Amino acid sequence: MAEIDELVKNIRACRICRDTPQGPALPHDPRPVVQVARSAKVLIAGQAPGTRVHQSGRPFTDPSGDRLRQWMGIDNDIFYDATRIAIVPMGFCFPGLDKRGGDLPPRPECARHWRTRLLSHLPSIELILVIGQYAQAWHLGSRRKHNLTETVRCWRETYEAFNPSVIALPHPSWRNNGWLRKNPWFEDDVLPVLRADVKRLI
C-alpha cells in the first residue's frame, strides 16, 4: 500500500511537462488527476482531463462523466470510490486547447514516465474500459482496428482475448451524439454486458 501511495504522491507532484517537456511546455500549471487503489477491479483508461476536470481536480466532473456513469450503471459514490474504480488517463494533466478550441492530445510524458509503473500496482483489475484513440492504441495494440467504429464494434474480441478483459468505448462526449445515433448496436449489444460486468465486479 505504501508503494502505490508514494507513487501517486509523486505523480501528483510531477512537473515533467513544464520542466523537461517533449516538445512545447504545458502552457499552464500542471494539475495531475488520477484515482487508484490496489483493490480496484475496474480501470477506466481515458484520454486526458478537460477544462472542467482541470478546475475540479476530480476525473470526469463534466457531462461526459455523467454519460459514462450512465453507461456503466453506477452512481457518483461508486464511481469515485477508488477502492473499486481506478481512473488512469493517458495524460494526467489538461493538455490545453488547439486553435479551434478542442483539447490537444494527451501529453506523451505521462504515459512514458508513469503508466507502466502505476498499472503494475493495480493487481486486482479485471475489466479495463478504454476511451479514445490514445488509450485504445496503448491497451489494444495490434488488435485496434483502422477506425473507432470498427474498434468498438469488435469489442467482444478484446473482451474475450485479454486478461483483464478490455472493452473499447467511444468517448462519452456530446460530440459523439451523432455516432451513437448511427450505431444503435452499441447501446443494444455492448452496454448490457458492460453494466453486468461492472455490477459483478463492484
C-alpha angles and dihedrals in degrees: 000000000000092000095056091043090053091047092051090047089054092047092052090051093046118129100167093123090057103034104035106009129176097236123336115008121251105275095225140031112295117248108180114207120200137143120200146147130170091242096056113121099186123059123196109202108190138162112260138303118284127217096281093049090047088056096044099039088219124106121252097003090152140074089282088060091050090055093044091053089049091051090051094045095232137117131234094268093059095038092055095043101108091195088068107023124041118196115196115164122197088245118033096203133057102264097208132246132293124228091275094052097256125129116270119235118280114279108262094217093073099059095039094050105032116012104082092043093049095046090051087065093057102078097156099060112127101164130038122193110201116200122189135006097284094053091043092051091051098045102032101039111175091000091069109105128224094268141017096258094055092042091054093039089058092052094126090060093061093034090061101032101049129070109232092036115249128208119187114216134188113244109274091227121128085243087076096054090106092051091052091051091050094047108046090160088077093067093036100046110018106037097056090055092044093051093046092051094047091049091050094049100045 
